[in-house]
């Protein structure tokens, strides 16, 4: 079978099988959130994690990045640990580097817990790299009130046992930390009303920031579980090429419709 790369398309099918048609080392960046722990009903479709993980490694370019957004289900008083299992599988069994474990905190986390635990308010964003990342464009501080860099004083112990004091910028080069905050919920995750037909989405701004961080204009961005089409939309708006895959014909149809609603789309897909 001839290997093809279907740029700027959303393909309906099993993503592990669809990716087998892609050339080796062809994708710059993947941003996706898998249907973990059956927390949502995805119309009964199964999730072949190991097959997807191995294909992602094969198609990712040297220096390419996979952003894997995931959390854990709590059942019978214990968390599943799925997120850690997947991250370690990517690292120890597939060959990715676990470059960073980022946290996405959402302000629309639903009703507070009433039992013997704190309310879950975050998801992991595992940054997986094939070697060292070839691109890193760090997001800078957005707070307009930072007119100058705040500084901190730190103490470092030398090999001799002596200590020295250092004064350094709290945010090196104005960079954010690896804990990011986003609004989520109706009309916060996105302003596209049709997107809420999907049972689970990540915020558009989260996807935009990850795309800007790990890729450049003209790069190829993949989402093998495209769902409502957020990754494709933000790739277009940041002048990247996209490939989306989903096993649900309904989700593919809705995602294509969402993309068509982007104004002057031909400008971005040249």
C-alpha positions in Angstrom: 0.0 0.0 0.0 1.3 3.4 -0.9 2.1 5.6 2.0 0.2 9.0 1.9 -0.1 12.1 4.0 -3.6 13.5 3.7 -2.9 17.1 4.6 -5.7 19.4 5.7 -8.2 16.6 5.9 -10.3 14.9 8.5 -10.4 11.2 8.0 -13.0 8.9 9.4 -11.5 5.6 10.6 -9.5 3.7 13.3 -6.6 6.1 13.9 -4.0 3.3 14.5 -4.9 1.8 11.1 -5.1 5.1 9.3 -1.7 6.2 10.6 -0.2 3.0 9.1 -0.7 4.7 5.7 1.5 7.7 6.7 5.2 7.8 5.9 7.8 7.4 8.6 9.0 10.6 10.3 6.3 12.8 8.7 4.5 14.6 11.6 5.9 17.6 13.4 3.5 17.8 16.3 0.6 15.9 17.7 -1.9 17.5 20.1 -4.6 15.1 21.3 -6.7 14.0 24.3 -7.6 10.3 24.3 -10.9 8.8 25.6 -9.3 7.7 28.9 -11.0 5.4 31.4 -14.4 5.5 29.7 -15.3 8.6 31.7 -17.4 9.6 28.6 -19.5 7.5 26.3 -17.8 7.7 22.9 -20.6 5.8 21.2 -19.1 2.5 22.1 -15.9 2.8 20.2 -12.8 1.0 21.6 -9.4 2.6 22.2 -6.3 0.8 21.1 -3.8 2.7 23.2 -0.7 0.6 22.5 -1.3 0.5 18.8 -1.8 4.3 18.7 1.3 4.9 20.8 3.6 2.9 18.5 2.2 4.5 15.3 2.7 7.9 16.8 6.3 7.2 17.4 6.8 5.9 13.9 5.2 8.9 12.2 6.7 11.6 14.4 9.7 13.4 13.0 13.0 13.4 14.8 12.7 16.3 17.2 8.9 16.1 16.9 6.5 16.4 19.9 3.4 14.6 21.1 1.2 16.5 23.6 -0.9 13.9 25.4 -3.7 15.4 27.5 -5.1 12.9 30.0 -6.5 12.4 33.5 -7.6 9.5 35.7 -11.0 8.2 36.7 -11.8 7.8 40.4 -13.8 4.6 41.0 -14.5 2.8 44.3 -12.3 5.2 46.2 -9.1 4.9 44.1 -7.7 6.7 41.0 -7.0 4.5 38.0 -3.4 5.7 37.4 -4.1 5.4 33.7 -2.2 8.7 33.0 1.0 7.4 34.6 0.7 4.0 32.9 0.4 5.6 29.5 3.2 8.1 30.1 5.6 5.3 31.2 4.5 3.1 28.2 5.4 5.9 25.8 8.8 6.3 27.5 9.9 2.8 28.4 8.2 0.7 25.7 7.8 3.0 22.7 10.9 5.2 22.9 9.6 8.7 23.5 11.3 11.0 25.9 9.0 12.3 28.7 10.2 15.8 28.2 7.8 17.5 30.6 4.8 16.8 32.7 2.6 19.8 32.5 -0.6 20.6 34.3 -3.7 22.1 32.9 -5.9 23.6 35.6 -9.5 24.5 34.6 -11.7 26.9 36.4 -14.9 25.2 35.2 -14.3 21.9 37.0 -17.9 21.3 38.0 -19.5 20.7 41.4 -17.1 20.5 44.4 -16.4 17.2 46.1 -18.5 16.4 49.1 -16.7 13.2 50.1 -13.2 12.6 51.6 -11.1 14.1 48.8 -10.4 17.4 47.2 -12.1 18.5 44.1 -10.3 17.4 40.9 -9.5 20.5 38.9 -6.7 19.5 36.5 -5.5 17.3 33.8 -2.0 16.2 32.8 -0.4 17.4 29.5 2.5 15.0 28.9 5.1 16.4 26.5 6.6 13.5 24.7 9.5 14.0 22.3 11.3 11.9 19.7 14.8 12.9 20.8 15.2 16.6 21.8 12.5 18.9 20.5 13.6 20.7 17.4 11.3 23.7 18.1 10.5 25.5 21.4 8.8 28.9 21.3 8.1 29.5 25.0 4.8 31.2 25.9 5.6 34.5 27.7 3.8 36.0 30.7 0.5 37.4 29.9 0.0 39.4 33.0 -0.1 43.1 32.0 0.8 44.1 35.5 4.3 42.7 35.2 6.1 45.9 34.1 9.4 44.3 35.2 10.7 40.9 36.1 10.1 39.9 39.8 13.3 38.4 41.3 13.9 35.8 43.9 16.9 35.0 46.1 18.0 31.4 46.2 20.7 29.5 48.1 22.8 26.8 46.4 25.0 24.4 48.1 28.3 23.6 46.4 30.1 20.3 46.2 32.5 21.6 48.9 29.5 22.0 51.2 29.7 25.8 51.1 26.6 27.8 50.2 26.2 30.8 47.8 23.3 33.1 47.3 22.0 33.9 43.8 19.4 36.4 42.7 17.5 35.3 39.6 14.4 36.2 37.6 11.3 34.5 38.9 10.2 33.9 35.3 13.3 33.3 33.1 13.0 35.3 29.9 9.4 36.0 30.9 8.4 32.4 30.5 5.4 30.8 32.1 5.7 27.9 34.4 4.5 24.4 33.2 1.2 24.8 35.1 -1.3 26.5 32.8 -4.8 27.9 33.7 -7.7 27.9 31.3 -11.4 28.7 31.5 -13.6 25.7 30.6 -17.2 25.0 30.3 -20.0 26.2 28.0 -19.0 29.2 25.8 -15.6 29.3 27.6 -13.9 26.2 26.1 -14.9 27.6 22.7 -17.5 30.0 21.2 -18.5 27.5 18.6 -21.9 26.2 19.8 -21.9 23.2 17.4 -18.7 21.9 19.1 -20.6 21.1 22.3 -22.2 18.1 20.6 -19.0 16.4 21.6 -19.0 15.0 25.2 -15.4 16.2 26.0 -13.3 19.0 24.6 -10.1 20.8 25.6 -10.0 24.6 25.5 -9.1 26.2 22.2 -6.5 28.4 24.0 -4.8 25.3 25.4 -4.4 23.8 22.0 -3.2 27.1 20.5 -0.6 27.6 23.2 0.8 24.0 22.7 0.9 24.5 18.9 2.7 27.8 19.2 5.2 26.3 21.7 6.3 23.2 19.7 5.9 24.0 16.1 6.3 26.7 13.4 4.1 28.1 10.7 3.8 25.5 7.8 4.5 22.5 10.1 2.1 19.5 10.2 -0.1 19.1 13.2 -1.9 15.8 13.9 -4.8 14.9 16.1 -5.6 11.1 15.8 -8.7 11.5 18.0 -9.9 14.8 16.6 -13.4 14.8 18.2 -14.9 18.2 17.8 -12.1 19.5 15.6 -10.4 21.9 18.0 -6.8 20.9 17.0 -7.5 21.3 13.3 -9.2 24.7 13.9 -6.3 26.1 15.9 -3.7 24.7 13.5 -5.4 26.6 10.7 -5.6 29.8 12.7 -1.9 29.5 13.5 -1.0 28.8 9.9 -0.1 25.2 10.3 -1.2 22.2 8.2 -3.4 19.7 9.9 -4.5 16.1 9.8 -7.5 14.9 11.9 -8.7 11.3 12.4 -11.7 10.1 14.3 -13.6 6.7 14.2 -17.0 8.4 14.6 -18.6 9.5 11.3 -20.7 12.0 13.3 -17.7 13.6 15.0 -15.9 13.8 11.7 -18.9 15.5 10.0 -19.3 18.0 12.9 -15.5 18.8 12.9 -15.5 19.4 9.1 -18.5 21.7 9.5 -16.8 23.6 12.3 -13.7 24.1 10.2 -15.7 25.4 7.2 -17.0 28.1 9.5 -13.6 29.7 9.9 -13.5 32.9 7.9 -11.3 33.1 4.9 -10.0 29.5 5.5 -8.3 29.3 2.1 -5.8 32.0 3.2 -4.6 29.7 6.0 -4.4 26.5 3.9 -2.2 27.7 1.1 
